[in-house]
Amino acid sequence: MDRRTFLTCAAGALAGAAFAAPASGQQLRYFRIATGSPVGTYFPVGAALASVISNPPGSRDCRTGGSCGVPGLIAVAISTEGSIANVSAVSALLADSALAQADIVYAAVNGQGAFRQRPLRNLRVITNLYPESLHLVVRKSAGIKKFRDLIGRRVSLDTPGSGTRSNAELILDVHGIQPRQLKLLEVDPAAAADMMEQDQLDAFFLIAGYPAPIIEELARSNLIDILPIAGAESVRVLKRHRFFARDSIPGGTYAGIDTVETLSIGAQWIVPAEAEESLIYWVTKALWNPRSRHLLDGGHPKARLIKIETALAGVATPLHPGAERYYRELGRLAAAPTQ
């Protein structure tokens, strides 16, 4: 996502979140959370996070059942192209925060992979959120039973700039498949699902917390299977790329599909190093306020997995000083790197 496109999305989101002037001199602030496709997991989870940390002027007091967010803050979830676009936007200060895959964040900060020529050194972490599962969705009638069957087929790896695209290429490489061997399409998950329904696509990759709504819909129509990522190839992936973890999608998550062995990557909530320390401290504190737990538990199933016990799991990128201060107060800091 380029600068102009991102700013257009942000402006539209903020316009929709217009609010009355703050009461009694309270400063009103907007806080943009870059997420992903509206049909994926990041957007609904980002919306849940926004509701937790928001505390618009005039809200009831937290202690009497009102908002427990940051006073005067209105957070909004913004739809984007995904992790790679998000880390770039946060680094360029085009978004106040973002959700992104842990591997993409680490690569960006350390100048690896797509960021070798231009590291994004100013990314910092608020928290680890939850594991995201790799879905390789195949159309049943295409007869794709193993990875090599993808060769010559119509396959979408997601759009350039998405975390899914980056990791799909890694998975294919371990299986000895190069993108040029596919009839490659570059469409987002919503378009991929539409094309699969119209018999214009044979397979697509999606990294998202299960259940992913678009996959649920395709499964209910009995159009798809999910190809396992297991066996010797899975072991090779884990050895080459340690940010992956073993995972499985339980049977019944998607209609007619049994348990699927796969891999997962952690999702993280990130901010720029330049973000005000006190603001991020209060955002972190609001996130973990027990009185706001119902806002996470009542949202997307993956939001229920956002727990203080795993807040620092898999965090290999420095914490923002504001988040660091909060975790230090809780005595949890030793589990994660600091700046």
C-alpha positions as semicolon CSV with decimal commas, in nm:
position;residue;x (nm);y (nm);z (nm)
1;M;0,000;0,000;0,000
2;D;0,153;0,334;-0,102
3;R;0,147;0,651;0,105
4;R;-0,147;0,808;-0,079
5;T;-0,363;0,496;-0,058
6;F;-0,291;0,445;0,311
7;L;-0,369;0,805;0,397
8;T;-0,695;0,785;0,201
9;C;-0,802;0,477;0,400
10;A;-0,704;0,643;0,726
11;A;-0,892;0,962;0,644
12;G;-1,205;0,766;0,556
13;A;-1,190;0,570;0,878
14;L;-1,140;0,879;1,089
15;A;-1,421;1,063;0,914
16;G;-1,652;0,777;1,008
17;A;-1,538;0,802;1,368
18;A;-1,612;1,172;1,415
19;F;-1,707;1,258;1,770
20;A;-1,822;1,556;1,971
21;A;-1,561;1,791;2,119
22;P;-1,416;1,665;2,448
23;A;-1,587;1,776;2,763
24;S;-1,423;1,986;3,036
25;G;-1,109;2,052;2,835
26;Q;-1,021;1,683;2,784
27;Q;-0,798;1,644;2,479
28;L;-0,949;1,432;2,201
29;R;-0,707;1,200;2,021
30;Y;-0,752;0,949;1,740
31;F;-0,548;0,630;1,730
32;R;-0,532;0,439;1,401
33;I;-0,487;0,061;1,407
34;A;-0,385;-0,075;1,065
35;T;-0,525;-0,426;1,025
36;G;-0,587;-0,626;0,707
37;S;-0,863;-0,741;0,477
38;P;-1,218;-0,702;0,616
39;V;-1,275;-1,072;0,547
40;G;-0,969;-1,185;0,743
41;T;-0,893;-1,195;1,115
42;Y;-0,694;-0,876;1,164
43;F;-0,982;-0,639;1,098
44;P;-1,231;-0,777;1,354
45;V;-0,953;-0,827;1,610
46;G;-0,832;-0,472;1,546
47;A;-1,187;-0,347;1,596
48;A;-1,202;-0,531;1,930
49;L;-0,872;-0,375;2,039
50;A;-1,003;-0,034;1,937
51;S;-1,311;-0,079;2,154
52;V;-1,095;-0,183;2,452
53;I;-0,861;0,117;2,444
54;S;-1,115;0,383;2,341
55;N;-1,265;0,613;2,600
56;P;-1,453;0,894;2,420
57;P;-1,524;1,217;2,605
58;G;-1,838;1,187;2,814
59;S;-1,809;0,812;2,870
60;R;-1,916;0,663;3,201
61;D;-1,643;0,592;3,451
62;C;-1,474;0,250;3,425
63;R;-1,558;0,172;3,788
64;T;-1,930;0,212;3,719
65;G;-1,942;-0,008;3,410
66;G;-1,822;0,250;3,157
67;S;-1,521;0,256;2,929
68;C;-1,184;0,156;3,077
69;G;-0,986;0,286;2,782
70;V;-0,748;0,581;2,758
71;P;-0,937;0,903;2,848
72;G;-1,011;1,111;2,538
73;L;-0,888;0,842;2,298
74;I;-1,092;0,720;1,999
75;A;-0,925;0,422;1,830
76;V;-1,028;0,306;1,483
77;A;-0,944;-0,010;1,286
78;I;-0,831;0,058;0,929
79;S;-0,847;-0,204;0,653
80;T;-0,513;-0,251;0,472
81;E;-0,328;-0,498;0,252
82;G;-0,169;-0,676;0,547
83;S;0,152;-0,719;0,743
84;I;0,416;-0,587;0,502
85;A;0,210;-0,280;0,420
86;N;0,142;-0,233;0,791
87;V;0,504;-0,238;0,909
88;S;0,591;0,012;0,637
89;A;0,302;0,239;0,735
90;V;0,393;0,231;1,105
91;S;0,760;0,296;1,032
92;A;0,665;0,594;0,813
93;L;0,428;0,722;1,086
94;L;0,126;0,681;0,858
95;A;-0,046;0,465;1,120
96;D;-0,036;0,496;1,497
97;S;-0,021;0,119;1,535
98;A;-0,077;-0,200;1,339
99;L;-0,123;-0,574;1,355
100;A;0,148;-0,774;1,181
101;Q;0,296;-1,121;1,168
102;A;0,585;-1,173;1,408
103;D;0,820;-1,290;1,132
104;I;0,751;-0,982;0,920
105;V;0,813;-0,750;1,216
106;Y;1,140;-0,925;1,300
107;A;1,260;-0,925;0,939
108;A;1,178;-0,555;0,899
109;V;1,366;-0,449;1,214
110;N;1,668;-0,667;1,135
111;G;1,691;-0,593;0,763
112;Q;1,616;-0,943;0,640
113;G;1,435;-1,071;0,332
114;A;1,230;-0,801;0,160
115;F;1,377;-0,544;0,402
116;R;1,743;-0,619;0,333
117;Q;1,793;-0,292;0,146
118;R;1,577;-0,080;0,376
119;P;1,543;-0,199;0,736
120;L;1,265;-0,048;0,946
121;R;1,456;0,001;1,270
122;N;1,188;0,204;1,447
123;L;0,927;-0,070;1,494
124;R;0,837;-0,158;1,851
125;V;0,597;-0,412;2,005
126;I;0,306;-0,359;2,244
127;T;0,212;-0,725;2,277
128;N;0,192;-1,067;2,121
129;L;-0,172;-1,137;2,038
130;Y;-0,247;-1,492;1,920
131;P;-0,128;-1,760;1,673
132;E;-0,236;-1,736;1,308
133;S;-0,285;-2,054;1,111
134;L;-0,170;-2,113;0,755
135;H;-0,465;-2,219;0,537
136;L;-0,398;-2,363;0,192
137;V;-0,749;-2,370;0,049
138;V;-0,804;-2,592;-0,256
139;R;-1,112;-2,635;-0,472
140;K;-1,242;-2,991;-0,434
141;S;-1,302;-3,044;-0,803
142;A;-0,939;-2,950;-0,883
143;G;-0,811;-3,279;-0,741
144;I;-0,519;-3,121;-0,553
145;K;-0,405;-3,377;-0,295
146;K;-0,042;-3,273;-0,238
147;F;0,178;-2,968;-0,287
148;R;0,325;-3,082;-0,617
149;D;-0,029;-3,088;-0,757
150;L;-0,023;-2,707;-0,742
151;I;0,220;-2,690;-1,034
152;G;0,047;-2,551;-1,341
153;R;-0,269;-2,464;-1,145
154;R;-0,437;-2,129;-1,091
155;V;-0,307;-2,024;-0,748
156;S;-0,325;-1,698;-0,555
157;L;-0,051;-1,622;-0,303
158;D;-0,237;-1,306;-0,190
159;T;-0,136;-0,953;-0,289
160;P;0,218;-0,810;-0,285
161;G;0,268;-0,647;0,053
162;S;0,081;-0,910;0,251
163;G;0,236;-1,137;0,512
164;T;0,052;-1,430;0,357
165;R;0,229;-1,372;0,024
166;S;0,572;-1,366;0,186
167;N;0,519;-1,688;0,378
168;A;0,342;-1,871;0,096
169;E;0,660;-1,825;-0,110
170;L;0,868;-1,971;0,176
171;I;0,639;-2,275;0,203
172;L;0,643;-2,334;-0,172
173;D;1,022;-2,309;-0,179
174;V;1,059;-2,580;0,085
175;H;0,840;-2,801;-0,134
176;G;1,061;-2,728;-0,437
177;I;0,804;-2,511;-0,613
178;Q;0,873;-2,166;-0,757
179;P;0,595;-1,912;-0,826
180;R;0,679;-1,921;-1,198
181;Q;0,563;-2,285;-1,203
182;L;0,212;-2,176;-1,109
183;K;-0,055;-1,992;-1,302
184;L;-0,004;-1,715;-1,053
185;L;-0,272;-1,469;-0,950
186;E;-0,225;-1,181;-0,706
187;V;-0,563;-1,116;-0,547
188;D;-0,677;-1,057;-0,191
189;P;-0,865;-1,329;0,000
190;A;-1,211;-1,188;-0,075
191;A;-1,143;-1,184;-0,449
192;A;-0,985;-1,530;-0,426
193;A;-1,299;-1,670;-0,264
194;D;-1,518;-1,515;-0,532
195;M;-1,298;-1,656;-0,806
196;M;-1,307;-2,001;-0,648
197;E;-1,687;-1,992;-0,643
198;Q;-1,681;-1,906;-1,015
199;D;-1,431;-2,185;-1,098
200;Q;-1,163;-1,929;-1,187
201;L;-0,915;-2,035;-0,916
202;D;-0,784;-2,370;-0,795
203;A;-0,611;-2,275;-0,469
204;F;-0,522;-1,981;-0,245
205;F;-0,318;-1,920;0,067
206;L;-0,445;-1,737;0,373
207;I;-0,273;-1,682;0,708
208;A;-0,543;-1,600;0,960
209;G;-0,685;-1,706;1,290
210;Y;-0,948;-1,974;1,250
211;P;-1,234;-1,967;1,178
212;A;-1,180;-1,731;0,883
213;P;-1,524;-1,612;0,759
214;I;-1,456;-1,651;0,387
215;I;-1,334;-2,008;0,436
216;E;-1,639;-2,085;0,649
217;E;-1,862;-1,971;0,364
218;L;-1,679;-2,175;0,102
219;A;-1,686;-2,482;0,326
220;R;-2,060;-2,451;0,383
221;S;-2,101;-2,463;0,005
222;N;-1,893;-2,785;-0,003
223;L;-1,651;-2,628;-0,252
224;I;-1,319;-2,669;-0,074
225;D;-1,069;-2,871;0,122
226;I;-0,771;-2,747;0,322
227;L;-0,441;-2,907;0,225
228;P;-0,229;-3,021;0,523
229;I;0,121;-2,887;0,578
230;A;0,281;-3,178;0,757
231;G;0,539;-3,454;0,730
232;A;0,901;-3,411;0,624
233;E;0,831;-3,082;0,448
234;S;0,681;-2,940;0,765
235;V;0,994;-3,039;0,958
236;R;1,210;-2,864;0,698
237;V;1,001;-2,547;0,725
238;L;1,040;-2,546;1,103
239;K;1,417;-2,595;1,078
240;R;1,467;-2,321;0,818
241;H;1,222;-2,066;0,959
242;R;1,195;-2,075;1,337
243;F;0,912;-1,822;1,353
244;F;0,675;-2,098;1,240
245;A;0,520;-2,333;1,495
246;R;0,327;-2,657;1,462
247;D;-0,047;-2,607;1,459
248;S;-0,370;-2,781;1,370
249;I;-0,714;-2,661;1,268
250;P;-0,963;-2,868;1,470
251;G;-1,213;-3,085;1,288
252;G;-1,548;-2,914;1,253
253;T;-1,400;-2,565;1,249
254;Y;-1,506;-2,561;0,886
255;A;-1,808;-2,762;0,771
256;G;-1,718;-3,106;0,639
257;I;-1,342;-3,068;0,703
258;D;-1,162;-3,291;0,953
259;T;-0,861;-3,185;1,162
260;V;-0,589;-3,034;0,941
261;E;-0,222;-3,032;1,041
262;T;-0,061;-2,701;0,952
263;L;0,173;-2,428;1,076
264;S;0,115;-2,100;1,257
265;I;0,282;-1,763;1,316
266;G;0,219;-1,520;1,600
267;A;0,036;-1,193;1,541
268;Q;0,177;-0,884;1,713
269;W;0,051;-0,533;1,786
270;I;0,321;-0,281;1,692
271;V;0,381;0,094;1,714
272;P;0,660;0,329;1,601
273;A;0,945;0,396;1,844
274;E;0,851;0,764;1,812
275;A;0,511;0,709;1,977
276;E;0,470;0,900;2,302
277;E;0,581;0,682;2,592
278;S;0,298;0,782;2,823
279;L;0,034;0,717;2,556
280;I;0,159;0,364;2,485
281;Y;0,186;0,297;2,857
282;W;-0,183;0,382;2,902
283;V;-0,283;0,193;2,585
284;T;-0,105;-0,117;2,720
285;K;-0,260;-0,075;3,063
286;A;-0,608;-0,031;2,911
287;L;-0,563;-0,345;2,700
288;W;-0,504;-0,557;3,009
289;N;-0,769;-0,399;3,231
290;P;-0,975;-0,695;3,362
291;R;-1,294;-0,487;3,338
292;S;-1,253;-0,477;2,958
293;R;-1,211;-0,852;2,918
294;H;-1,568;-0,895;2,792
295;L;-1,491;-0,683;2,485
296;L;-1,229;-0,935;2,373
297;D;-1,422;-1,246;2,476
298;G;-1,735;-1,127;2,296
299;G;-1,560;-1,063;1,964
300;H;-1,379;-1,278;1,709
301;P;-1,274;-1,621;1,848
302;K;-0,907;-1,528;1,814
303;A;-0,958;-1,220;2,030
304;R;-1,042;-1,458;2,314
305;L;-0,685;-1,589;2,293
306;I;-0,535;-1,248;2,372
307;K;-0,410;-1,313;2,725
308;I;-0,164;-1,139;2,953
309;E;-0,001;-1,479;3,014
310;T;0,115;-1,493;2,650
311;A;0,168;-1,119;2,597
312;L;0,544;-1,164;2,558
313;A;0,549;-1,507;2,393
314;G;0,760;-1,512;2,078
315;V;0,845;-1,141;2,104
316;A;1,191;-1,109;1,947
317;T;1,160;-0,739;1,861
318;P;1,210;-0,463;2,122
319;L;0,911;-0,352;2,323
320;H;0,802;0,011;2,307
321;P;0,926;0,189;2,624
322;G;0,567;0,258;2,728
323;A;0,472;-0,110;2,706
324;E;0,804;-0,202;2,866
325;R;0,723;0,019;3,163
326;Y;0,386;-0,150;3,213
327;Y;0,527;-0,504;3,191
328;R;0,807;-0,405;3,429
329;E;0,542;-0,300;3,682
330;L;0,385;-0,645;3,646
331;G;0,718;-0,823;3,682
332;R;0,688;-0,985;3,337
333;L;0,962;-0,805;3,151
334;A;1,232;-1,073;3,172
335;A;1,048;-1,281;2,908
336;A;1,099;-1,031;2,623
337;P;1,371;-0,809;2,475
338;T;1,383;-0,440;2,551
339;Q;1,528;-0,148;2,366
